[in-house]
Amino acid sequence: MSHHSLKAMLILISLFFFSDCANATELKRGMKMVQADVPGIGLNLGAWGSWGADQLMHNVIKNPGFEPVRDRTLVVISAIQGDRVLDDTGWLKRAPNFWSGGNYYVLTGVASGKQGRVLTSGQTDKEKPDGFLLSPFPAGLGVGDCIMLETETLQPGIPMWWSHGRIVSTEISEREPGRPKNQVARLHAQMTPVQLISYLDTISERGGKLLPVTGKWYFSVWVKKKSKNASLKVKFQRQRSRPFLDVQIEPESEWKKFEFEFSAQDNGPKGSLELIFSVEHGEVLLDDVQLSPLAESKTGFDAEVVRLLHALKPGYLRDWQGQLGDSFANRVAPVFERKPTRYRPGDSETLFLYGLDEFMRLCAEIGAQPWVTGSGLWRDDEWEALAHYLRKARQQWGFKEVLVEFGNENWNTIFRPGAYTNQNDLIQRSNRAFAILREKSGNPEWLKTVLGAQYVNAGNWQLLALKSKYASHITVAPYFLYKLDTDNLAEAENALFRENEQMLIKNISTLAAGKHVNVYEVNFHTTSGTASADTKNQVLTNAASGVALAKRLMQTTLSGVREQAVYSLSGLDTYDDQRRLIKLFGITSVLRPATLRPTGQALLLLNRMMVGDIYPVSCESSSDDCSYLTGIWSVYKGQPGVALASSSAKTIHAEIQLPCQGQAELLLLNGSQLQSGENNENSEQRGKDALTVRASAFPCGKKQLTIPAYSLLVISSK
């Protein structure tokens, strides 16, 4: 194995993978098709972060329009005291009167659809959850009913920005004719200077430069002075390095857009990035900040992200960003008018999201089918607006299908502020939402309505499938290898491949008639177990991990699942249950430059052939080789493709008859060398082999194959 890990993983198969083997295992296409017209394995696009590996967007600044936070939350009524209701949980408490002056909307029960104002909110008893005085009090409201609260408040400071001195967000309407009122940043230096700062790439000490600033970049901002002699300094730099941009702006008394192009070489030490606005005296207004590579973006996403997704060819792209507190209007708002959102208490819970328009453009650009997550806190009119939006988007972009999921993991209590942990509430509200969505979109065949169940809870699957009138799919997350309890690498490698498909097969077979199962998330989930962090990371970043994920994806397809989405595009690491950093869950460790982990390599390889009609691979052998092989056979436009994942600790010799025209492409992810410890996680290896798949020509017809231990072999003829 060479010193370059992925060069060792993806090998020119023709060098040593064909041999004449007596008594080889015979591989053929199975007789029965298991899935029709599959567009490929999907991918969770994931949330956009400004501090870590998930630097998704072209404009790297969050909340570039300085908008206030829009809060929404779910209240489950535990008691009614006159016109006042109490929540059923205490951990959602806000400051007294936080919700006062906001709105309420009844989501479940006989009062569903009624709405009004929240007059006061807060605690009357510190030992009890918050209470809310509603006006008008809706007739028929009862204990156990769910209501949505929403508010928007101007608070000290500006969300997603850090400030020193007197800085507030203030509303204006005079900047451009026809533009709605929006917020701007007001920097007022009286006795001392003030600064407004956006921090980026803040985990670079452990992650390296996850947002390298190289080449030509662009910066712009709208500025207006409110006092004479006011000036503005702008600096963009990496801490402990010379600034990339350092300019002084002389504002005018009317709004003016200032633009700068600059070239950068990010050669200094690691450190956080800072965009700093400074005012030494006077008062200045700012709005609509853009900081991005100079090249234009058709989708709003970074060019490197788009290039990577083109290579991965995901059949579906799932939009889950934590948007449970977002309104539909904000989901489709232009980026400079888009508000940060929150559904759980605390400043750290504030999110700034990419919008539906950007997401749809990205799906169209890379040829993926959109998988949209709708908030369970939406009003009826918001579900109707989504229906109209999807009809237009589908016509505009030519999507063959659109999946709409009701919330995310409603069974999971960590999402309680925006999710229906009570199954009866979930069924009631999702039935209402999906009924509106289907009716207002014309009940088209291209619309698939998706309701999430807990994978390990078979009863949850069955109840939702039985009681949901309008959901076409029950969706689950078959994560695997939750625990690793050994530091013996041979035992650890074997543990990668222990998962089987029996739970999927059993639960799918017992679902209510007419309901289908799909997979909204799947990957390793190795956050438990006594193995050391070093062992876990060595296992999860070795080629064998990609083979194990490929096996899981193929098992799921063969079990009867057509749509599935790997979790997720990017993510450097996460904490396990002992607060140790583990290399999960991103299939890339870094996006700039794009660096695929083996799980990403597996997705790239599978999507070379896993489109069209899918069959099992029929295996016959005089040995036990077939028990270690998981295989699928695809037919796309008449051309075959094959994927084989070996869970054997030994080499397998096989023979295959491939009825294609001309030559096929052969690809290998070689997982037989776990103990080498090689991967592309360090900064020197980033970008190496990330998008380059080397292949050998495979003449159509009968051939012998040699499949190394714990390896994935893909044959693509399209």
ZAMARGU-4260 file (C-alpha; in steps of 0.2 Angstrom, whole numbers, plus 5000, padded with zeros to 4 digits):
<rodrens>
0) 5000/5000/5000 | 5007/5017/4995 | 5009/5032/5007 | 4994/5040/4999 | 4979/5032/5006
5) 4966/5035/4993 | 4978/5030/4979 | 4980/5014/4988 | 4961/5013/4990 | 4957/5016/4972
10) 4968/5004/4962 | 4970/5001/4944 | 4961/4985/4944 | 4968/4978/4928 | 4985/4977/4936
15) 4981/4962/4947 | 4962/4959/4949 | 4960/4948/4934 | 4965/4930/4935 | 4961/4913/4929
20) 4954/4904/4944 | 4947/4887/4944 | 4932/4884/4955 | 4928/4903/4955 | 4912/4909/4963
25) 4899/4912/4949 | 4890/4929/4948 | 4874/4933/4938 | 4860/4945/4937 | 4846/4939/4948
30) 4829/4936/4940 | 4818/4947/4950 | 4819/4966/4949 | 4818/4974/4967 | 4817/4993/4962
35) 4813/5002/4947 | 4820/5018/4940 | 4831/5022/4954 | 4840/5040/4952 | 4854/5035/4964
40) 4859/5035/4982 | 4854/5052/4990 | 4863/5063/5002 | 4859/5075/5016 | 4865/5092/5012
45) 4866/5096/5030 | 4867/5113/5039 | 4878/5128/5034 | 4890/5132/5048 | 4902/5146/5048
50) 4915/5140/5060 | 4918/5122/5055 | 4920/5110/5040 | 4902/5114/5033 | 4906/5130/5023
55) 4893/5128/5010 | 4888/5145/5004 | 4896/5157/4991 | 4893/5172/5003 | 4902/5166/5019
60) 4893/5179/5030 | 4878/5173/5040 | 4864/5186/5043 | 4872/5198/5030 | 4856/5209/5031
65) 4857/5211/5050 | 4840/5205/5053 | 4832/5200/5070 | 4828/5183/5076 | 4812/5175/5072
70) 4807/5163/5086 | 4794/5149/5085 | 4791/5135/5098 | 4778/5122/5102 | 4768/5122/5118
75) 4759/5107/5123 | 4745/5112/5136 | 4747/5104/5153 | 4734/5115/5162 | 4722/5129/5158
80) 4719/5143/5171 | 4706/5155/5164 | 4713/5163/5148 | 4730/5157/5153 | 4738/5140/5147
85) 4754/5131/5154 | 4766/5122/5144 | 4770/5104/5149 | 4789/5105/5150 | 4800/5117/5160
90) 4816/5117/5150 | 4809/5128/5136 | 4807/5143/5148 | 4812/5160/5142 | 4814/5177/5150
95) 4798/5184/5158 | 4786/5192/5144 | 4798/5185/5130 | 4782/5180/5120 | 4771/5195/5126
100) 4765/5204/5110 | 4768/5188/5099 | 4756/5177/5090 | 4748/5160/5094 | 4741/5147/5082
105) 4732/5131/5088 | 4739/5116/5079 | 4729/5101/5086 | 4712/5098/5094 | 4695/5105/5091
110) 4701/5122/5091 | 4714/5119/5077 | 4717/5134/5065 | 4711/5147/5078 | 4724/5161/5081
115) 4727/5177/5091 | 4739/5186/5102 | 4750/5182/5117 | 4746/5196/5130 | 4759/5190/5143
120) 4771/5176/5146 | 4782/5169/5159 | 4781/5160/5176 | 4769/5163/5190 | 4778/5149/5200
125) 4797/5145/5197 | 4794/5127/5200 | 4781/5126/5185 | 4783/5128/5166 | 4779/5145/5158
130) 4762/5151/5156 | 4754/5161/5142 | 4739/5173/5142 | 4730/5171/5126 | 4718/5184/5117
135) 4705/5179/5111 | 4705/5163/5121 | 4700/5150/5108 | 4684/5141/5111 | 4687/5122/5113
140) 4705/5123/5118 | 4709/5109/5129 | 4723/5101/5139 | 4735/5091/5128 | 4732/5102/5113
145) 4747/5109/5104 | 4749/5128/5100 | 4763/5137/5091 | 4770/5153/5097 | 4780/5166/5087
150) 4788/5182/5090 | 4801/5194/5083 | 4810/5205/5095 | 4824/5218/5093 | 4837/5214/5106
155) 4854/5222/5111 | 4866/5217/5098 | 4864/5209/5081 | 4861/5190/5079 | 4876/5180/5072
160) 4887/5195/5074 | 4899/5201/5089 | 4900/5219/5094 | 4910/5230/5105 | 4902/5247/5110
165) 4885/5254/5105 | 4878/5244/5090 | 4860/5240/5087 | 4849/5234/5073 | 4836/5247/5068
170) 4822/5247/5055 | 4823/5257/5039 | 4812/5259/5024 | 4820/5272/5013 | 4835/5263/5005
175) 4827/5257/4989 | 4810/5261/4981 | 4798/5246/4983 | 4809/5237/4995 | 4801/5231/5011
180) 4806/5238/5027 | 4821/5229/5034 | 4834/5230/5047 | 4851/5238/5046 | 4866/5239/5058
185) 4868/5255/5067 | 4886/5259/5073 | 4887/5274/5084 | 4904/5279/5092 | 4902/5292/5105
190) 4915/5292/5118 | 4924/5276/5112 | 4926/5267/5095 | 4914/5253/5091 | 4917/5237/5081
195) 4905/5224/5073 | 4913/5208/5069 | 4909/5192/5060 | 4920/5177/5065 | 4923/5162/5053
200) 4933/5146/5053 | 4934/5146/5072 | 4939/5128/5075 | 4955/5130/5064 | 4966/5126/5079
205) 4961/5107/5078 | 4954/5107/5060 | 4967/5117/5051 | 4961/5131/5039 | 4944/5124/5034
210) 4940/5140/5025 | 4956/5145/5016 | 4956/5162/5008 | 4966/5161/4992 | 4964/5168/4975
215) 4953/5182/4970 | 4939/5187/4982 | 4925/5200/4983 | 4918/5211/4996 | 4903/5223/4996
220) 4893/5233/5009 | 4879/5246/5008 | 4884/5261/5019 | 4876/5278/5025 | 4882/5290/5037
225) 4870/5298/5050 | 4883/5311/5056 | 4896/5323/5049 | 4914/5316/5048 | 4909/5298/5051
230) 4920/5286/5043 | 4921/5267/5042 | 4936/5255/5042 | 4934/5237/5036 | 4947/5224/5039
235) 4946/5205/5034 | 4960/5195/5041 | 4965/5178/5049 | 4971/5181/5067 | 4990/5183/5069
240) 4991/5186/5050 | 4992/5202/5039 | 4974/5207/5033 | 4968/5201/5016 | 4957/5217/5015
245) 4960/5233/5025 | 4951/5249/5018 | 4943/5265/5024 | 4926/5270/5018 | 4920/5288/5017
250) 4901/5286/5019 | 4889/5298/5011 | 4873/5305/5017 | 4863/5293/5005 | 4864/5275/5004
255) 4879/5269/4993 | 4886/5252/4989 | 4905/5250/4991 | 4913/5236/4982 | 4931/5229/4983
260) 4940/5215/4974 | 4956/5208/4982 | 4968/5194/4980 | 4973/5183/4995 | 4987/5171/4999
265) 4982/5162/5016 | 5000/5157/5020 | 5001/5162/5038 | 4997/5152/5054 | 4981/5144/5059
270) 4968/5155/5067 | 4950/5162/5066 | 4945/5173/5052 | 4937/5190/5056 | 4928/5203/5046
275) 4928/5219/5056 | 4918/5235/5054 | 4925/5249/5065 | 4919/5267/5068 | 4930/5278/5078
280) 4917/5293/5079 | 4900/5297/5073 | 4886/5286/5067 | 4886/5274/5052 | 4872/5263/5045
285) 4877/5246/5037 | 4867/5234/5026 | 4869/5219/5015 | 4886/5212/5017 | 4894/5200/5004
290) 4911/5192/5006 | 4914/5178/4994 | 4926/5171/4981 | 4925/5182/4966 | 4917/5170/4954
295) 4898/5171/4952 | 4887/5157/4959 | 4871/5152/4950 | 4865/5143/4965 | 4871/5153/4980
300) 4882/5138/4985 | 4901/5138/4984 | 4908/5132/4968 | 4918/5119/4976 | 4902/5112/4984
305) 4893/5111/4968 | 4908/5103/4959 | 4909/5090/4973 | 4890/5086/4971 | 4891/5085/4953
310) 4904/5071/4955 | 4894/5062/4969 | 4878/5062/4958 | 4866/5060/4973 | 4849/5054/4967
315) 4841/5064/4981 | 4847/5079/4991 | 4839/5081/5008 | 4836/5098/5015 | 4837/5097/5034
320) 4845/5111/5043 | 4836/5112/5060 | 4823/5123/5052 | 4808/5119/5064 | 4807/5137/5070
325) 4807/5144/5052 | 4792/5151/5043 | 4788/5147/5025 | 4789/5166/5021 | 4807/5166/5028
330) 4811/5149/5019 | 4809/5158/5002 | 4815/5176/5007 | 4830/5183/4998 | 4846/5181/5007
335) 4848/5199/5012 | 4830/5199/5019 | 4831/5182/5027 | 4830/5181/5046 | 4839/5170/5058
340) 4827/5158/5067 | 4826/5148/5083 | 4815/5135/5091 | 4824/5131/5107 | 4829/5144/5120
345) 4847/5151/5120 | 4858/5162/5109 | 4868/5147/5103 | 4852/5139/5096 | 4850/5153/5083
350) 4851/5147/5065 | 4854/5156/5048 | 4849/5145/5034 | 4850/5143/5015 | 4833/5146/5007
355) 4822/5135/4997 | 4826/5144/4981 | 4844/5141/4983 | 4841/5123/4988 | 4830/5120/4972
360) 4842/5128/4961 | 4856/5117/4968 | 4846/5101/4965 | 4842/5106/4947 | 4860/5110/4944
365) 4867/5093/4950 | 4852/5083/4944 | 4846/5077/4961 | 4828/5075/4966 | 4823/5087/4981
370) 4819/5080/4998 | 4811/5095/5008 | 4809/5095/5027 | 4793/5105/5031 | 4791/5112/5049
375) 4778/5104/5060 | 4775/5122/5067 | 4768/5129/5050 | 4751/5135/5050 | 4738/5128/5037
380) 4741/5143/5025 | 4760/5139/5025 | 4757/5121/5020 | 4746/5128/5006 | 4760/5140/5001
385) 4772/5126/5000 | 4760/5116/4989 | 4759/5131/4976 | 4778/5134/4978 | 4782/5115/4974
390) 4771/5115/4959 | 4780/5130/4951 | 4797/5123/4956 | 4794/5106/4948 | 4788/5114/4932
395) 4803/5126/4932 | 4816/5114/4935 | 4809/5098/4928 | 4810/5087/4944 | 4803/5069/4942
400) 4798/5068/4960 | 4798/5079/4976 | 4799/5072/4993 | 4791/5082/5008 | 4795/5076/5026
405) 4784/5082/5040 | 4797/5089/5053 | 4812/5079/5058 | 4812/5064/5071 | 4797/5069/5080
410) 4800/5054/5092 | 4816/5062/5097 | 4814/5072/5113 | 4829/5084/5109 | 4817/5091/5095
415) 4803/5093/5107 | 4801/5112/5105 | 4797/5109/5087 | 4791/5091/5086 | 4776/5080/5091
420) 4783/5067/5103 | 4766/5061/5106 | 4761/5050/5092 | 4743/5055/5092 | 4747/5073/5090
425) 4759/5069/5076 | 4746/5059/5067 | 4733/5072/5069 | 4744/5087/5063 | 4753/5078/5049
430) 4737/5072/5042 | 4730/5089/5042 | 4746/5096/5034 | 4748/5083/5021 | 4729/5084/5016
435) 4732/5102/5012 | 4748/5099/5003 | 4741/5086/4992 | 4724/5095/4989 | 4732/5111/4984
440) 4746/5103/4973 | 4733/5093/4964 | 4738/5076/4972 | 4751/5073/4959 | 4761/5057/4957
445) 4777/5066/4958 | 4773/5071/4976 | 4779/5059/4990 | 4774/5063/5008 | 4786/5057/5021
450) 4783/5054/5040 | 4798/5049/5051 | 4798/5034/5063 | 4811/5028/5075 | 4821/5014/5067
455) 4822/5003/5082 | 4804/5005/5087 | 4794/4993/5076 | 4778/4998/5084 | 4781/5016/5079
460) 4783/5011/5061 | 4767/5001/5061 | 4756/5014/5070 | 4761/5028/5059 | 4759/5018/5043
465) 4741/5013/5049 | 4735/5029/5056 | 4743/5041/5043 | 4730/5045/5029 | 4740/5055/5018
470) 4759/5050/5020 | 4765/5039/5006 | 4781/5034/5015 | 4787/5030/5032 | 4805/5035/5034
475) 4818/5028/5046 | 4837/5030/5050 | 4846/5013/5050 | 4862/5020/5057 | 4875/5006/5062
480) 4890/5002/5073 | 4883/5012/5088 | 4896/5004/5099 | 4914/4999/5097 | 4921/4989/5112
485) 4938/4983/5106 | 4955/4991/5102 | 4960/4975/5092 | 4960/4981/5074 | 4955/4964/5067
490) 4940/4962/5079 | 4936/4980/5075 | 4936/4977/5056 | 4925/4962/5058 | 4913/4973/5068
495) 4911/4985/5054 | 4901/4971/5044 | 4890/4963/5057 | 4875/4973/5053 | 4861/4963/5044
500) 4845/4968/5035 | 4833/4957/5045 | 4825/4971/5055 | 4822/4981/5038 | 4814/4966/5030
505) 4803/4961/5044 | 4796/4978/5047 | 4794/4982/5029 | 4784/4966/5026 | 4772/4971/5040
510) 4768/4989/5035 | 4750/4994/5031 | 4745/4991/5013 | 4750/5005/5001 | 4764/5012/5013
515) 4782/5012/5008 | 4798/5014/5018 | 4813/5025/5014 | 4828/5031/5023 | 4831/5049/5028
520) 4848/5046/5036 | 4861/5032/5037 | 4879/5031/5042 | 4890/5025/5056 | 4885/5031/5073
525) 4900/5025/5083 | 4897/5037/5098 | 4897/5023/5111 | 4909/5009/5117 | 4925/5007/5127
530) 4937/5007/5112 | 4949/5022/5112 | 4946/5037/5102 | 4961/5033/5091 | 4954/5016/5087
535) 4937/5022/5083 | 4945/5036/5071 | 4957/5023/5063 | 4942/5012/5059 | 4930/5026/5053
540) 4943/5034/5042 | 4950/5018/5034 | 4944/5012/5017 | 4934/4997/5025 | 4922/5010/5033
545) 4917/5015/5015 | 4914/4997/5010 | 4904/4994/5026 | 4893/5009/5022 | 4891/5003/5004
550) 4885/4986/5010 | 4872/4994/5021 | 4866/5004/5007 | 4864/4989/4996 | 4856/4979/5010
555) 4843/4992/5011 | 4840/4993/4993 | 4838/4974/4992 | 4826/4974/5007 | 4814/4985/4997
560) 4819/5003/5000 | 4820/5014/4984 | 4825/5031/4992 | 4839/5034/5004 | 4850/5048/5009
565) 4867/5046/5017 | 4871/5058/5032 | 4879/5070/5028 | 4889/5080/5016 | 4901/5088/5028
570) 4907/5087/5046 | 4924/5086/5053 | 4920/5077/5070 | 4908/5076/5084 | 4908/5071/5102
575) 4905/5053/5108 | 4897/5049/5125 | 4914/5051/5134 | 4917/5069/5126 | 4930/5063/5114
580) 4931/5069/5096 | 4926/5056/5083 | 4927/5057/5064 | 4908/5058/5061 | 4897/5061/5052
585) 4903/5070/5036 | 4907/5060/5021 | 4919/5074/5018 | 4931/5080/5031 | 4934/5096/5022
590) 4925/5105/5008 | 4938/5118/5003 | 4947/5108/4995 | 4934/5094/4994 | 4941/5079/5003
595) 4931/5063/5003 | 4932/5051/5017 | 4930/5033/5012 | 4911/5034/5015 | 4911/5048/5002
600) 4921/5037/4990 | 4909/5023/4993 | 4894/5035/4988 | 4904/5041/4973 | 4907/5023/4967
605) 4890/5017/4970 | 4882/5031/4961 | 4892/5027/4945 | 4880/5012/4943 | 4866/5012/4956
610) 4853/5020/4944 | 4839/5013/4934 | 4832/4996/4937 | 4840/4986/4952 | 4841/4967/4953
615) 4850/4956/4966 | 4866/4948/4961 | 4864/4929/4960 | 4879/4920/4968 | 4884/4902/4966
620) 4899/4894/4974 | 4906/4877/4981 | 4913/4887/4995 | 4905/4899/5008 | 4910/4914/4997
625) 4892/4919/4993 | 4888/4922/5012 | 4901/4936/5012 | 4896/4945/4996 | 4882/4958/4995
630) 4879/4963/4977 | 4867/4973/4966 | 4865/4973/4947 | 4858/4988/4939 | 4851/4990/4921
635) 4851/5008/4915 | 4847/5012/4896 | 4850/4994/4893 | 4868/4994/4900 | 4872/4984/4916
640) 4882/4989/4931 | 4887/4979/4946 | 4892/4983/4964 | 4900/4969/4976 | 4904/4972/4994
645) 4914/4959/5003 | 4913/4956/5021 | 4926/4942/5021 | 4943/4942/5029 | 4949/4933/5014
650) 4951/4936/4996 | 4936/4930/4985 | 4939/4924/4967 | 4923/4926/4956 | 4918/4925/4938
655) 4905/4936/4930 | 4897/4937/4913 | 4893/4956/4909 | 4882/4958/4893 | 4887/4975/4888
660) 4893/4984/4873 | 4912/4989/4871 | 4921/4991/4888 | 4915/4994/4906 | 4924/5004/4920
665) 4931/4995/4935 | 4933/5003/4952 | 4939/4997/4968 | 4939/5003/4986 | 4951/4992/4995
670) 4948/4989/5013 | 4960/4975/5016 | 4974/4986/5025 | 4965/4993/5040 | 4981/4991/5051
675) 4991/5003/5040 | 4982/5017/5048 | 4982/5027/5032 | 4969/5041/5028 | 4967/5058/5021
680) 4963/5067/5038 | 4978/5077/5040 | 4980/5094/5031 | 4994/5088/5020 | 4983/5075/5012
685) 4967/5086/5009 | 4961/5087/4992 | 4971/5072/4986 | 4961/5060/4976 | 4945/5068/4982
690) 4937/5068/4965 | 4948/5058/4954 | 4943/5040/4951 | 4955/5030/4941 | 4948/5015/4932
695) 4953/5001/4920 | 4945/4996/4905 | 4935/4980/4907 | 4930/4971/4890 | 4912/4965/4890
700) 4909/4947/4892 | 4915/4933/4904 | 4929/4938/4916 | 4937/4932/4932 | 4938/4944/4947
705) 4949/4944/4962 | 4940/4954/4977 | 4952/4958/4991 | 4946/4956/5009 | 4934/4969/5015
710) 4933/4978/4998 | 4920/4986/4986 | 4921/4982/4968 | 4910/4992/4956 | 4908/4989/4937
715) 4900/5003/4927 | 4896/5001/4909 | 4886/5018/4906
</rodrens>
